[in-house]
């Protein structure tokens, strides 16, 4: 099982308000990059279906987020399956992660990750998506990826470290938007 987002990163600064701190900026080893790319190939054999598994699990676990999507906010989860709207959205999610993962281990890695993640965080932040929402998606993604790829603990750690990198960049952008 993936470790949940560490509780020490949550700090109560006001009653009923949790401040989620930015995860550390990690450095992936060459072996971790290989693990991530190899397991991504499994998911990328059927990218739309993989994206649907992630997104469907997310909406099933957190149904309150469905209202954020005008194209399918009035559909049940069952109605949503395999609709053109959900397939398109899931395709975009997988393309986004695919580009980020493809950049790992290349000279352009830093530029590609910072640009893509900053743009993504800016877009979602302006739509009211919070750090908590991103943490919820992180947990679902790691769970679905782990199950689909049958990851061992070392492989789960590689993916968790990648998510720390992605969320380090994302959370810095969200913090800047909220100033």
N, C-alpha and C positions, 0 to 999 in steps of 0.2 A: 504494500500500500504506500502511496506517496505520502510523505509527511505533509500535513496541512500547513498552511502558511503559518510560520512561527508566531506564537502568541506574544512573544516579547516584542514583536514589531507593532503591536497594538498598544496604545497608551491612552488612558482616560484623562483628558485635559479639562473637560467640562462634563457636567452630569448628562448622561445619555448620548454623548457624542464620542465616538471612537476616532482617533487619528491614526491612520494607517501610514506607517513610515515607509520610506523608499527602501527596497531591498538593496543589498550590496551589489556593486558592479563586479561580477565574477569574470574570470578568464577561463575559457574552455580549453582543455587539453586537446591535442590532436586526436587522442583516442575517444574523447567525449564527442568531438565533431563527427568522427566516423560512426559512432553509435547512433547519433541523431540522424545523420544522413541515411544510414542503412535502414533504420526503422521508419523514416519518412518515406522511403521507397515502397514500403508495405502499404502505407496509407495512400500514397499517390497512385497506386495501381487503379484505384477507384476513388478519385478525389472528391467528386460530388457526394458520393455515398458516405465517405469518411467525414466530410464536412457536415452532412445531414446528421450523422450519429452524434457528433459533438453538439451541434446546435439544438437538435431535438432533445438531447439529454439536458442541456442547459435550460431550455424552456420548460421541460417537464419538472425539473428540480426547482426552478425559479419562475413560476408562471406569471408573476407580476411584471416580468420584463417583456412579455408579449405585447403589451400595450404600447411599447416604444416603436413598434413596427407597423405603420399605418396599412401596409399592403396586406397584412394578415392578422391584425389585432382582433378581428371579429370571428376568426376561424377557430375551431377546436384543434387540439394537437393532431388528432386523427385526420381531420380535413386538410391540415397543413402538409402532411406527408406527401412528398413527390409533386407538390404544386410547382409551377414554373417560378413563382416568386421565391420560394424557399430554395429551390435548386440554384437559382441565380445568386442568391445571397451566400449560400454555402460554397459555391464555386469561387466567389470573390474572397471568402475567408481562406480557402485553401491556396489560392493564388498568392495571397498576401504572405502566408506562412511559408509557402514554397520558395518565394523570392528571398525571404529572410534566410531560410535554411540553405538554399543554394549559395548564398554569399559567404557562409561560414568557411573559414580557412582560406579565403581569397584576400588579395590586396585591397579589394573594395569593401570588405566586410564592414568596417566601421562606418564608412560613408553610407552604404546601403541601409544598414540597420538604423542608424541615427535618423536618416531622412525618412525612411518608411515608417518607423515607429513614431517619430515626432508628428508626421502628417496624420497618422492614424489616431494618435492621442488627441491632437488638436481637433480633428473632426468629431470624435466621440465626446470629448470634453465639452465642446460647444453644444452638444445635444443633451447634456446633463448626465452623461455616464460618469460614474464616480470610481474611485479606487476600489471601493467595496464591490462594485459590479465586475471590475476587472479581476479581482480576487476570486469571485464566484466562477467566472469563466475559466480562470487558471485551474482551479480544482477540477472542474469538469473535463477540461482538455487533458490534463495529466491522467485522470482516471480512464478516459476513453482510449487515449493513446496507449496507455499501459495494458489495457485489456486487449485491444486489437493487435498489438505487437508482442504481447506476452513478455513484457519487460521484466528483467530481474532487478534487484536493488541498485546495482551499479548503473544500469541503463536508466532507471527512474531518476537517479541522482543527476545524470547528464541532462535529462530533460528539465528537471527542476532548476538546475543551474542556468540553462538557456532561458527559462522563464524569468529567472531573477534578472538576467541581463535585459531582457525585453521590458520587464516592468520597471527596472531602474530608469530607463530612458522614458518610458511612458509616464511614470509618476512624476518625474521632474517637469515634464510638459504640463501635466495636470496641475501641479503646484503653481507653475508660472501663470496658468490661466486663472487660477483662483486668488491671485494676489490683487 
